[in-house]
Amino acid sequence: MKLELYTQPFCAPCVRTRQTVARAKKLLPDLQVEEINVVEQAQRGEELGITSTPVIRLLQENKEKFRAHDTPTLPQLLAAIARASD
């Protein structure tokens, strides 16, 4: 399972989401995490239709299984990962 976290500088919700993702990574060491700064990689964000941050995408075999446009709690994130893994 791969988690992509789309963020931008000076985004307070992004900081909270980054912390939640870090806690999930500690519990799920096999989870691959990539953070993408949409300011630096604007074209990538545009291609995926990302118009606000933070955005979390969960991918299984390079296919999007889940997308969230908010700051999840740790239980919400873990539940989404479990559902996307099925």
PDB file with one MODEL, atoms N, CA, C and O in Angstrom:
MODEL        1
ATOM      1  N   MET A   1       0.859  -1.177   0.000  1.00  0.00           N
ATOM      2  CA  MET A   1       0.000   0.000   0.000  1.00  0.00           C
ATOM      3  C   MET A   1       0.897   1.230   0.000  1.00  0.00           C
ATOM      4  O   MET A   1       1.887   1.295   0.730  1.00  0.00           O
ATOM      5  N   LYS A   2       0.539   2.194  -0.823  1.00  0.00           N
ATOM      6  CA  LYS A   2       1.280   3.458  -0.881  1.00  0.00           C
ATOM      7  C   LYS A   2       0.338   4.586  -0.507  1.00  0.00           C
ATOM      8  O   LYS A   2      -0.810   4.627  -0.952  1.00  0.00           O
ATOM      9  N   LEU A   3       0.830   5.496   0.308  1.00  0.00           N
ATOM     10  CA  LEU A   3       0.077   6.688   0.691  1.00  0.00           C
ATOM     11  C   LEU A   3       0.792   7.893   0.115  1.00  0.00           C
ATOM     12  O   LEU A   3       1.978   8.105   0.368  1.00  0.00           O
ATOM     13  N   GLU A   4       0.066   8.678  -0.657  1.00  0.00           N
ATOM     14  CA  GLU A   4       0.590   9.948  -1.159  1.00  0.00           C
ATOM     15  C   GLU A   4      -0.090  11.064  -0.385  1.00  0.00           C
ATOM     16  O   GLU A   4      -1.315  11.102  -0.266  1.00  0.00           O
ATOM     17  N   LEU A   5       0.715  11.963   0.133  1.00  0.00           N
ATOM     18  CA  LEU A   5       0.216  13.110   0.896  1.00  0.00           C
ATOM     19  C   LEU A   5       0.569  14.374   0.130  1.00  0.00           C
ATOM     20  O   LEU A   5       1.743  14.703  -0.037  1.00  0.00           O
ATOM     21  N   TYR A   6      -0.454  15.077  -0.332  1.00  0.00           N
ATOM     22  CA  TYR A   6      -0.263  16.317  -1.087  1.00  0.00           C
ATOM     23  C   TYR A   6      -0.410  17.496  -0.132  1.00  0.00           C
ATOM     24  O   TYR A   6      -1.438  17.660   0.526  1.00  0.00           O
ATOM     25  N   THR A   7       0.640  18.311  -0.072  1.00  0.00           N
ATOM     26  CA  THR A   7       0.683  19.422   0.872  1.00  0.00           C
ATOM     27  C   THR A   7       1.223  20.667   0.174  1.00  0.00           C
ATOM     28  O   THR A   7       1.607  20.642  -0.996  1.00  0.00           O
ATOM     29  N   GLN A   8       1.236  21.756   0.940  1.00  0.00           N
ATOM     30  CA  GLN A   8       1.898  22.984   0.500  1.00  0.00           C
ATOM     31  C   GLN A   8       2.438  23.703   1.731  1.00  0.00           C
ATOM     32  O   GLN A   8       1.946  23.502   2.842  1.00  0.00           O
ATOM     33  N   PRO A   9       3.448  24.541   1.529  1.00  0.00           N
ATOM     34  CA  PRO A   9       4.020  25.263   2.666  1.00  0.00           C
ATOM     35  C   PRO A   9       2.974  26.157   3.334  1.00  0.00           C
ATOM     36  O   PRO A   9       2.051  26.646   2.682  1.00  0.00           O
ATOM     37  N   PHE A  10       3.128  26.358   4.611  1.00  0.00           N
ATOM     38  CA  PHE A  10       2.282  27.271   5.399  1.00  0.00           C
ATOM     39  C   PHE A  10       0.818  26.830   5.435  1.00  0.00           C
ATOM     40  O   PHE A  10      -0.079  27.668   5.530  1.00  0.00           O
ATOM     41  N   CYS A  11       0.578  25.542   5.362  1.00  0.00           N
ATOM     42  CA  CYS A  11      -0.772  24.976   5.414  1.00  0.00           C
ATOM     43  C   CYS A  11      -0.921  24.291   6.773  1.00  0.00           C
ATOM     44  O   CYS A  11      -0.373  23.210   6.990  1.00  0.00           O
ATOM     45  N   ALA A  12      -1.661  24.919   7.685  1.00  0.00           N
ATOM     46  CA  ALA A  12      -1.812  24.361   9.042  1.00  0.00           C
ATOM     47  C   ALA A  12      -2.456  22.973   9.030  1.00  0.00           C
ATOM     48  O   ALA A  12      -1.977  22.088   9.740  1.00  0.00           O
ATOM     49  N   PRO A  13      -3.520  22.744   8.255  1.00  0.00           N
ATOM     50  CA  PRO A  13      -4.073  21.392   8.209  1.00  0.00           C
ATOM     51  C   PRO A  13      -3.070  20.362   7.679  1.00  0.00           C
ATOM     52  O   PRO A  13      -3.120  19.191   8.055  1.00  0.00           O
ATOM     53  N   CYS A  14      -2.163  20.802   6.806  1.00  0.00           N
ATOM     54  CA  CYS A  14      -1.138  19.893   6.276  1.00  0.00           C
ATOM     55  C   CYS A  14      -0.213  19.413   7.390  1.00  0.00           C
ATOM     56  O   CYS A  14       0.199  18.253   7.402  1.00  0.00           O
ATOM     57  N   VAL A  15       0.112  20.295   8.317  1.00  0.00           N
ATOM     58  CA  VAL A  15       0.981  19.927   9.440  1.00  0.00           C
ATOM     59  C   VAL A  15       0.301  18.847  10.275  1.00  0.00           C
ATOM     60  O   VAL A  15       0.929  17.847  10.623  1.00  0.00           O
ATOM     61  N   ARG A  16      -0.964  19.037  10.596  1.00  0.00           N
ATOM     62  CA  ARG A  16      -1.698  18.040  11.383  1.00  0.00           C
ATOM     63  C   ARG A  16      -1.813  16.713  10.631  1.00  0.00           C
ATOM     64  O   ARG A  16      -1.668  15.645  11.225  1.00  0.00           O
ATOM     65  N   THR A  17      -2.070  16.783   9.345  1.00  0.00           N
ATOM     66  CA  THR A  17      -2.191  15.563   8.547  1.00  0.00           C
ATOM     67  C   THR A  17      -0.856  14.838   8.471  1.00  0.00           C
ATOM     68  O   THR A  17      -0.809  13.611   8.562  1.00  0.00           O
ATOM     69  N   ARG A  18       0.224  15.586   8.306  1.00  0.00           N
ATOM     70  CA  ARG A  18       1.565  15.005   8.276  1.00  0.00           C
ATOM     71  C   ARG A  18       1.842  14.241   9.580  1.00  0.00           C
ATOM     72  O   ARG A  18       2.422  13.156   9.554  1.00  0.00           O
ATOM     73  N   GLN A  19       1.429  14.806  10.710  1.00  0.00           N
ATOM     74  CA  GLN A  19       1.623  14.150  12.010  1.00  0.00           C
ATOM     75  C   GLN A  19       0.804  12.862  12.088  1.00  0.00           C
ATOM     76  O   GLN A  19       1.299  11.848  12.580  1.00  0.00           O
ATOM     77  N   THR A  20      -0.426  12.889  11.615  1.00  0.00           N
ATOM     78  CA  THR A  20      -1.273  11.693  11.625  1.00  0.00           C
ATOM     79  C   THR A  20      -0.675  10.610  10.735  1.00  0.00           C
ATOM     80  O   THR A  20      -0.652   9.438  11.110  1.00  0.00           O
ATOM     81  N   VAL A  21      -0.196  10.995   9.573  1.00  0.00           N
ATOM     82  CA  VAL A  21       0.418  10.034   8.654  1.00  0.00           C
ATOM     83  C   VAL A  21       1.672   9.427   9.297  1.00  0.00           C
ATOM     84  O   VAL A  21       1.910   8.226   9.164  1.00  0.00           O
ATOM     85  N   ALA A  22       2.458  10.228   9.979  1.00  0.00           N
ATOM     86  CA  ALA A  22       3.669   9.721  10.651  1.00  0.00           C
ATOM     87  C   ALA A  22       3.310   8.697  11.721  1.00  0.00           C
ATOM     88  O   ALA A  22       3.998   7.686  11.866  1.00  0.00           O
ATOM     89  N   ARG A  23       2.238   8.949  12.472  1.00  0.00           N
ATOM     90  CA  ARG A  23       1.801   7.982  13.491  1.00  0.00           C
ATOM     91  C   ARG A  23       1.327   6.685  12.832  1.00  0.00           C
ATOM     92  O   ARG A  23       1.609   5.598  13.336  1.00  0.00           O
ATOM     93  N   ALA A  24       0.614   6.790  11.717  1.00  0.00           N
ATOM     94  CA  ALA A  24       0.160   5.594  11.000  1.00  0.00           C
ATOM     95  C   ALA A  24       1.364   4.806  10.479  1.00  0.00           C
ATOM     96  O   ALA A  24       1.371   3.576  10.530  1.00  0.00           O
ATOM     97  N   LYS A  25       2.363   5.502   9.988  1.00  0.00           N
ATOM     98  CA  LYS A  25       3.574   4.855   9.464  1.00  0.00           C
ATOM     99  C   LYS A  25       4.283   4.079  10.568  1.00  0.00           C
ATOM    100  O   LYS A  25       4.821   3.002  10.310  1.00  0.00           O
ATOM    101  N   LYS A  26       4.294   4.605  11.793  1.00  0.00           N
ATOM    102  CA  LYS A  26       4.918   3.884  12.907  1.00  0.00           C
ATOM    103  C   LYS A  26       4.174   2.589  13.205  1.00  0.00           C
ATOM    104  O   LYS A  26       4.790   1.578  13.543  1.00  0.00           O
ATOM    105  N   LEU A  27       2.846   2.619  13.080  1.00  0.00           N
ATOM    106  CA  LEU A  27       2.043   1.426  13.338  1.00  0.00           C
ATOM    107  C   LEU A  27       2.064   0.441  12.170  1.00  0.00           C
ATOM    108  O   LEU A  27       1.892  -0.763  12.361  1.00  0.00           O
ATOM    109  N   LEU A  28       2.273   0.957  10.970  1.00  0.00           N
ATOM    110  CA  LEU A  28       2.266   0.136   9.752  1.00  0.00           C
ATOM    111  C   LEU A  28       3.577   0.346   8.999  1.00  0.00           C
ATOM    112  O   LEU A  28       3.601   1.069   8.002  1.00  0.00           O
ATOM    113  N   PRO A  29       4.663  -0.268   9.453  1.00  0.00           N
ATOM    114  CA  PRO A  29       5.976   0.008   8.855  1.00  0.00           C
ATOM    115  C   PRO A  29       6.081  -0.323   7.367  1.00  0.00           C
ATOM    116  O   PRO A  29       6.962   0.202   6.686  1.00  0.00           O
ATOM    117  N   ASP A  30       5.200  -1.185   6.848  1.00  0.00           N
ATOM    118  CA  ASP A  30       5.248  -1.514   5.419  1.00  0.00           C
ATOM    119  C   ASP A  30       4.552  -0.469   4.546  1.00  0.00           C
ATOM    120  O   ASP A  30       4.642  -0.521   3.319  1.00  0.00           O
ATOM    121  N   LEU A  31       3.870   0.466   5.172  1.00  0.00           N
ATOM    122  CA  LEU A  31       3.189   1.523   4.429  1.00  0.00           C
ATOM    123  C   LEU A  31       4.223   2.434   3.778  1.00  0.00           C
ATOM    124  O   LEU A  31       5.081   2.997   4.458  1.00  0.00           O
ATOM    125  N   GLN A  32       4.138   2.572   2.476  1.00  0.00           N
ATOM    126  CA  GLN A  32       5.026   3.485   1.752  1.00  0.00           C
ATOM    127  C   GLN A  32       4.379   4.864   1.761  1.00  0.00           C
ATOM    128  O   GLN A  32       3.208   5.008   1.413  1.00  0.00           O
ATOM    129  N   VAL A  33       5.135   5.864   2.154  1.00  0.00           N
ATOM    130  CA  VAL A  33       4.599   7.223   2.240  1.00  0.00           C
ATOM    131  C   VAL A  33       5.437   8.145   1.364  1.00  0.00           C
ATOM    132  O   VAL A  33       6.667   8.136   1.424  1.00  0.00           O
ATOM    133  N   GLU A  34       4.750   8.939   0.552  1.00  0.00           N
ATOM    134  CA  GLU A  34       5.412   9.959  -0.262  1.00  0.00           C
ATOM    135  C   GLU A  34       4.668  11.273  -0.053  1.00  0.00           C
ATOM    136  O   GLU A  34       3.454  11.344  -0.241  1.00  0.00           O
ATOM    137  N   GLU A  35       5.398  12.305   0.335  1.00  0.00           N
ATOM    138  CA  GLU A  35       4.793  13.629   0.463  1.00  0.00           C
ATOM    139  C   GLU A  35       5.135  14.442  -0.775  1.00  0.00           C
ATOM    140  O   GLU A  35       6.292  14.513  -1.190  1.00  0.00           O
ATOM    141  N   ILE A  36       4.119  15.049  -1.352  1.00  0.00           N
ATOM    142  CA  ILE A  36       4.284  15.839  -2.565  1.00  0.00           C
ATOM    143  C   ILE A  36       3.880  17.277  -2.271  1.00  0.00           C
ATOM    144  O   ILE A  36       2.741  17.545  -1.887  1.00  0.00           O
ATOM    145  N   ASN A  37       4.810  18.189  -2.452  1.00  0.00           N
ATOM    146  CA  ASN A  37       4.553  19.619  -2.295  1.00  0.00           C
ATOM    147  C   ASN A  37       3.954  20.107  -3.612  1.00  0.00           C
ATOM    148  O   ASN A  37       4.649  20.155  -4.627  1.00  0.00           O
ATOM    149  N   VAL A  38       2.674  20.469  -3.605  1.00  0.00           N
ATOM    150  CA  VAL A  38       2.009  20.854  -4.850  1.00  0.00           C
ATOM    151  C   VAL A  38       2.444  22.215  -5.370  1.00  0.00           C
ATOM    152  O   VAL A  38       2.147  22.561  -6.513  1.00  0.00           O
ATOM    153  N   VAL A  39       3.135  22.983  -4.559  1.00  0.00           N
ATOM    154  CA  VAL A  39       3.703  24.237  -5.055  1.00  0.00           C
ATOM    155  C   VAL A  39       4.904  23.917  -5.942  1.00  0.00           C
ATOM    156  O   VAL A  39       5.063  24.489  -7.020  1.00  0.00           O
ATOM    157  N   GLU A  40       5.743  22.998  -5.476  1.00  0.00           N
ATOM    158  CA  GLU A  40       6.924  22.605  -6.243  1.00  0.00           C
ATOM    159  C   GLU A  40       6.577  21.693  -7.419  1.00  0.00           C
ATOM    160  O   GLU A  40       7.253  21.712  -8.448  1.00  0.00           O
ATOM    161  N   GLN A  41       5.518  20.895  -7.261  1.00  0.00           N
ATOM    162  CA  GLN A  41       5.126  19.937  -8.291  1.00  0.00           C
ATOM    163  C   GLN A  41       3.689  20.240  -8.745  1.00  0.00           C
ATOM    164  O   GLN A  41       2.808  19.381  -8.698  1.00  0.00           O
ATOM    165  N   ALA A  42       3.486  21.470  -9.179  1.00  0.00           N
ATOM    166  CA  ALA A  42       2.147  21.941  -9.549  1.00  0.00           C
ATOM    167  C   ALA A  42       1.521  21.105 -10.663  1.00  0.00           C
ATOM    168  O   ALA A  42       0.323  20.825 -10.621  1.00  0.00           O
ATOM    169  N   GLN A  43       2.304  20.708 -11.646  1.00  0.00           N
ATOM    170  CA  GLN A  43       1.753  19.944 -12.756  1.00  0.00           C
ATOM    171  C   GLN A  43       1.199  18.601 -12.274  1.00  0.00           C
ATOM    172  O   GLN A  43       0.139  18.165 -12.725  1.00  0.00           O
ATOM    173  N   ARG A  44       1.901  17.962 -11.375  1.00  0.00           N
ATOM    174  CA  ARG A  44       1.423  16.680 -10.841  1.00  0.00           C
ATOM    175  C   ARG A  44       0.082  16.869 -10.119  1.00  0.00           C
ATOM    176  O   ARG A  44      -0.842  16.073 -10.288  1.00  0.00           O
ATOM    177  N   GLY A  45      -0.007  17.930  -9.315  1.00  0.00           N
ATOM    178  CA  GLY A  45      -1.261  18.226  -8.624  1.00  0.00           C
ATOM    179  C   GLY A  45      -2.392  18.509  -9.597  1.00  0.00           C
ATOM    180  O   GLY A  45      -3.513  18.036  -9.410  1.00  0.00           O
ATOM    181  N   GLU A  46      -2.101  19.281 -10.636  1.00  0.00           N
ATOM    182  CA  GLU A  46      -3.113  19.607 -11.637  1.00  0.00           C
ATOM    183  C   GLU A  46      -3.600  18.357 -12.360  1.00  0.00           C
ATOM    184  O   GLU A  46      -4.798  18.200 -12.599  1.00  0.00           O
ATOM    185  N   GLU A  47      -2.668  17.466 -12.709  1.00  0.00           N
ATOM    186  CA  GLU A  47      -3.030  16.240 -13.417  1.00  0.00           C
ATOM    187  C   GLU A  47      -3.994  15.379 -12.600  1.00  0.00           C
ATOM    188  O   GLU A  47      -4.835  14.674 -13.157  1.00  0.00           O
ATOM    189  N   LEU A  48      -3.862  15.445 -11.277  1.00  0.00           N
ATOM    190  CA  LEU A  48      -4.704  14.638 -10.395  1.00  0.00           C
ATOM    191  C   LEU A  48      -5.929  15.396  -9.894  1.00  0.00           C
ATOM    192  O   LEU A  48      -6.715  14.857  -9.115  1.00  0.00           O
ATOM    193  N   GLY A  49      -6.095  16.633 -10.332  1.00  0.00           N
ATOM    194  CA  GLY A  49      -7.255  17.422  -9.932  1.00  0.00           C
ATOM    195  C   GLY A  49      -7.211  17.884  -8.485  1.00  0.00           C
ATOM    196  O   GLY A  49      -8.256  18.063  -7.858  1.00  0.00           O
ATOM    197  N   ILE A  50      -6.019  18.079  -7.954  1.00  0.00           N
ATOM    198  CA  ILE A  50      -5.877  18.521  -6.570  1.00  0.00           C
ATOM    199  C   ILE A  50      -5.918  20.048  -6.548  1.00  0.00           C
ATOM    200  O   ILE A  50      -5.019  20.719  -7.054  1.00  0.00           O
ATOM    201  N   THR A  51      -6.982  20.576  -5.949  1.00  0.00           N
ATOM    202  CA  THR A  51      -7.183  22.023  -5.924  1.00  0.00           C
ATOM    203  C   THR A  51      -7.054  22.618  -4.536  1.00  0.00           C
ATOM    204  O   THR A  51      -7.063  23.839  -4.383  1.00  0.00           O
ATOM    205  N   SER A  52      -6.934  21.770  -3.516  1.00  0.00           N
ATOM    206  CA  SER A  52      -6.734  22.233  -2.147  1.00  0.00           C
ATOM    207  C   SER A  52      -5.897  21.190  -1.415  1.00  0.00           C
ATOM    208  O   SER A  52      -5.752  20.058  -1.877  1.00  0.00           O
ATOM    209  N   THR A  53      -5.359  21.578  -0.285  1.00  0.00           N
ATOM    210  CA  THR A  53      -4.554  20.650   0.504  1.00  0.00           C
ATOM    211  C   THR A  53      -5.018  20.675   1.946  1.00  0.00           C
ATOM    212  O   THR A  53      -5.610  21.661   2.385  1.00  0.00           O
ATOM    213  N   PRO A  54      -4.765  19.630   2.678  1.00  0.00           N
ATOM    214  CA  PRO A  54      -4.072  18.400   2.309  1.00  0.00           C
ATOM    215  C   PRO A  54      -4.997  17.425   1.577  1.00  0.00           C
ATOM    216  O   PRO A  54      -6.219  17.457   1.720  1.00  0.00           O
ATOM    217  N   VAL A  55      -4.372  16.577   0.804  1.00  0.00           N
ATOM    218  CA  VAL A  55      -5.068  15.472   0.139  1.00  0.00           C
ATOM    219  C   VAL A  55      -4.256  14.207   0.396  1.00  0.00           C
ATOM    220  O   VAL A  55      -3.032  14.194   0.267  1.00  0.00           O
ATOM    221  N   ILE A  56      -4.960  13.159   0.759  1.00  0.00           N
ATOM    222  CA  ILE A  56      -4.345  11.844   0.929  1.00  0.00           C
ATOM    223  C   ILE A  56      -4.890  10.936  -0.154  1.00  0.00           C
ATOM    224  O   ILE A  56      -6.100  10.856  -0.369  1.00  0.00           O
ATOM    225  N   ARG A  57      -3.981  10.251  -0.834  1.00  0.00           N
ATOM    226  CA  ARG A  57      -4.376   9.222  -1.801  1.00  0.00           C
ATOM    227  C   ARG A  57      -3.762   7.911  -1.353  1.00  0.00           C
ATOM    228  O   ARG A  57      -2.577   7.852  -1.027  1.00  0.00           O
ATOM    229  N   LEU A  58      -4.571   6.854  -1.336  1.00  0.00           N
ATOM    230  CA  LEU A  58      -4.079   5.512  -1.062  1.00  0.00           C
ATOM    231  C   LEU A  58      -4.094   4.738  -2.361  1.00  0.00           C
ATOM    232  O   LEU A  58      -5.107   4.676  -3.057  1.00  0.00           O
ATOM    233  N   LEU A  59      -2.947   4.145  -2.676  1.00  0.00           N
ATOM    234  CA  LEU A  59      -2.801   3.423  -3.939  1.00  0.00           C
ATOM    235  C   LEU A  59      -2.416   1.976  -3.679  1.00  0.00           C
ATOM    236  O   LEU A  59      -1.594   1.678  -2.812  1.00  0.00           O
ATOM    237  N   GLN A  60      -3.020   1.098  -4.435  1.00  0.00           N
ATOM    238  CA  GLN A  60      -2.681  -0.321  -4.416  1.00  0.00           C
ATOM    239  C   GLN A  60      -2.370  -0.690  -5.850  1.00  0.00           C
ATOM    240  O   GLN A  60      -3.230  -0.565  -6.722  1.00  0.00           O
ATOM    241  N   GLU A  61      -1.149  -1.144  -6.110  1.00  0.00           N
ATOM    242  CA  GLU A  61      -0.710  -1.483  -7.466  1.00  0.00           C
ATOM    243  C   GLU A  61      -0.931  -0.313  -8.419  1.00  0.00           C
ATOM    244  O   GLU A  61      -1.413  -0.490  -9.538  1.00  0.00           O
ATOM    245  N   ASN A  62      -0.573   0.879  -7.962  1.00  0.00           N
ATOM    246  CA  ASN A  62      -0.663   2.128  -8.730  1.00  0.00           C
ATOM    247  C   ASN A  62      -2.089   2.532  -9.106  1.00  0.00           C
ATOM    248  O   ASN A  62      -2.275   3.377  -9.981  1.00  0.00           O
ATOM    249  N   LYS A  63      -3.091   1.947  -8.462  1.00  0.00           N
ATOM    250  CA  LYS A  63      -4.482   2.335  -8.690  1.00  0.00           C
ATOM    251  C   LYS A  63      -5.000   3.018  -7.428  1.00  0.00           C
ATOM    252  O   LYS A  63      -4.833   2.514  -6.318  1.00  0.00           O
ATOM    253  N   GLU A  64      -5.635   4.180  -7.622  1.00  0.00           N
ATOM    254  CA  GLU A  64      -6.183   4.903  -6.478  1.00  0.00           C
ATOM    255  C   GLU A  64      -7.346   4.116  -5.882  1.00  0.00           C
ATOM    256  O   GLU A  64      -8.309   3.779  -6.571  1.00  0.00           O
ATOM    257  N   LYS A  65      -7.233   3.833  -4.583  1.00  0.00           N
ATOM    258  CA  LYS A  65      -8.278   3.098  -3.871  1.00  0.00           C
ATOM    259  C   LYS A  65      -9.064   4.002  -2.930  1.00  0.00           C
ATOM    260  O   LYS A  65     -10.182   3.669  -2.536  1.00  0.00           O
ATOM    261  N   PHE A  66      -8.483   5.151  -2.566  1.00  0.00           N
ATOM    262  CA  PHE A  66      -9.112   6.051  -1.602  1.00  0.00           C
ATOM    263  C   PHE A  66      -8.500   7.427  -1.756  1.00  0.00           C
ATOM    264  O   PHE A  66      -7.310   7.573  -2.036  1.00  0.00           O
ATOM    265  N   ARG A  67      -9.351   8.449  -1.563  1.00  0.00           N
ATOM    266  CA  ARG A  67      -8.868   9.834  -1.578  1.00  0.00           C
ATOM    267  C   ARG A  67      -9.627  10.606  -0.513  1.00  0.00           C
ATOM    268  O   ARG A  67     -10.845  10.486  -0.387  1.00  0.00           O
ATOM    269  N   ALA A  68      -8.885  11.404   0.253  1.00  0.00           N
ATOM    270  CA  ALA A  68      -9.491  12.251   1.281  1.00  0.00           C
ATOM    271  C   ALA A  68      -8.978  13.670   1.125  1.00  0.00           C
ATOM    272  O   ALA A  68      -7.803  13.886   0.831  1.00  0.00           O
ATOM    273  N   HIS A  69      -9.868  14.640   1.323  1.00  0.00           N
ATOM    274  CA  HIS A  69      -9.535  16.055   1.173  1.00  0.00           C
ATOM    275  C   HIS A  69      -9.597  16.780   2.507  1.00  0.00           C
ATOM    276  O   HIS A  69      -9.970  17.952   2.562  1.00  0.00           O
ATOM    277  N   ASP A  70      -9.244  16.108   3.556  1.00  0.00           N
ATOM    278  CA  ASP A  70      -9.318  16.732   4.872  1.00  0.00           C
ATOM    279  C   ASP A  70      -8.243  16.152   5.775  1.00  0.00           C
ATOM    280  O   ASP A  70      -7.399  15.377   5.327  1.00  0.00           O
ATOM    281  N   THR A  71      -8.276  16.525   7.036  1.00  0.00           N
ATOM    282  CA  THR A  71      -7.321  16.024   8.013  1.00  0.00           C
ATOM    283  C   THR A  71      -7.984  14.906   8.805  1.00  0.00           C
ATOM    284  O   THR A  71      -8.863  15.168   9.626  1.00  0.00           O
ATOM    285  N   PRO A  72      -7.572  13.661   8.569  1.00  0.00           N
ATOM    286  CA  PRO A  72      -8.210  12.556   9.282  1.00  0.00           C
ATOM    287  C   PRO A  72      -7.633  12.384  10.681  1.00  0.00           C
ATOM    288  O   PRO A  72      -6.524  12.831  10.975  1.00  0.00           O
ATOM    289  N   THR A  73      -8.403  11.734  11.527  1.00  0.00           N
ATOM    290  CA  THR A  73      -7.847  11.281  12.794  1.00  0.00           C
ATOM    291  C   THR A  73      -7.066  10.004  12.504  1.00  0.00           C
ATOM    292  O   THR A  73      -7.192   9.427  11.424  1.00  0.00           O
ATOM    293  N   LEU A  74      -6.272   9.570  13.451  1.00  0.00           N
ATOM    294  CA  LEU A  74      -5.531   8.329  13.253  1.00  0.00           C
ATOM    295  C   LEU A  74      -6.478   7.145  13.034  1.00  0.00           C
ATOM    296  O   LEU A  74      -6.252   6.366  12.108  1.00  0.00           O
ATOM    297  N   PRO A  75      -7.534   6.975  13.849  1.00  0.00           N
ATOM    298  CA  PRO A  75      -8.451   5.856  13.581  1.00  0.00           C
ATOM    299  C   PRO A  75      -9.110   5.934  12.198  1.00  0.00           C
ATOM    300  O   PRO A  75      -9.298   4.904  11.552  1.00  0.00           O
ATOM    301  N   GLN A  76      -9.458   7.126  11.743  1.00  0.00           N
ATOM    302  CA  GLN A  76     -10.043   7.273  10.405  1.00  0.00           C
ATOM    303  C   GLN A  76      -9.049   6.852   9.330  1.00  0.00           C
ATOM    304  O   GLN A  76      -9.409   6.155   8.381  1.00  0.00           O
ATOM    305  N   LEU A  77      -7.803   7.275   9.482  1.00  0.00           N
ATOM    306  CA  LEU A  77      -6.782   6.933   8.490  1.00  0.00           C
ATOM    307  C   LEU A  77      -6.524   5.433   8.483  1.00  0.00           C
ATOM    308  O   LEU A  77      -6.438   4.824   7.416  1.00  0.00           O
ATOM    309  N   LEU A  78      -6.399   4.835   9.659  1.00  0.00           N
ATOM    310  CA  LEU A  78      -6.152   3.389   9.723  1.00  0.00           C
ATOM    311  C   LEU A  78      -7.325   2.613   9.124  1.00  0.00           C
ATOM    312  O   LEU A  78      -7.113   1.607   8.446  1.00  0.00           O
ATOM    313  N   ALA A  79      -8.539   3.059   9.361  1.00  0.00           N
ATOM    314  CA  ALA A  79      -9.709   2.397   8.785  1.00  0.00           C
ATOM    315  C   ALA A  79      -9.704   2.515   7.262  1.00  0.00           C
ATOM    316  O   ALA A  79     -10.028   1.553   6.564  1.00  0.00           O
ATOM    317  N   ALA A  80      -9.342   3.681   6.746  1.00  0.00           N
ATOM    318  CA  ALA A  80      -9.268   3.874   5.287  1.00  0.00           C
ATOM    319  C   ALA A  80      -8.205   2.975   4.686  1.00  0.00           C
ATOM    320  O   ALA A  80      -8.417   2.401   3.618  1.00  0.00           O
ATOM    321  N   ILE A  81      -7.076   2.841   5.346  1.00  0.00           N
ATOM    322  CA  ILE A  81      -6.010   1.971   4.851  1.00  0.00           C
ATOM    323  C   ILE A  81      -6.493   0.523   4.831  1.00  0.00           C
ATOM    324  O   ILE A  81      -6.253  -0.203   3.866  1.00  0.00           O
ATOM    325  N   ALA A  82      -7.171   0.108   5.894  1.00  0.00           N
ATOM    326  CA  ALA A  82      -7.697  -1.261   5.956  1.00  0.00           C
ATOM    327  C   ALA A  82      -8.692  -1.518   4.834  1.00  0.00           C
ATOM    328  O   ALA A  82      -8.633  -2.560   4.181  1.00  0.00           O
ATOM    329  N   ARG A  83      -9.611  -0.575   4.603  1.00  0.00           N
ATOM    330  CA  ARG A  83     -10.604  -0.734   3.525  1.00  0.00           C
ATOM    331  C   ARG A  83      -9.929  -0.769   2.158  1.00  0.00           C
ATOM    332  O   ARG A  83     -10.304  -1.564   1.296  1.00  0.00           O
ATOM    333  N   ALA A  84      -8.947   0.083   1.963  1.00  0.00           N
ATOM    334  CA  ALA A  84      -8.273   0.146   0.662  1.00  0.00           C
ATOM    335  C   ALA A  84      -7.417  -1.085   0.397  1.00  0.00           C
ATOM    336  O   ALA A  84      -7.118  -1.405  -0.754  1.00  0.00           O
ATOM    337  N   SER A  85      -7.029  -1.765   1.449  1.00  0.00           N
ATOM    338  CA  SER A  85      -6.186  -2.959   1.314  1.00  0.00           C
ATOM    339  C   SER A  85      -6.968  -4.190   0.896  1.00  0.00           C
ATOM    340  O   SER A  85      -6.393  -5.171   0.425  1.00  0.00           O
ATOM    341  N   ASP A  86      -8.280  -4.136   1.069  1.00  0.00           N
ATOM    342  CA  ASP A  86      -9.107  -5.319   0.724  1.00  0.00           C
ATOM    343  C   ASP A  86      -9.153  -5.574  -0.756  1.00  0.00           C
ATOM    344  O   ASP A  86      -9.800  -6.522  -1.199  1.00  0.00           O
TER     345      ASP A  86
ENDMDL
END
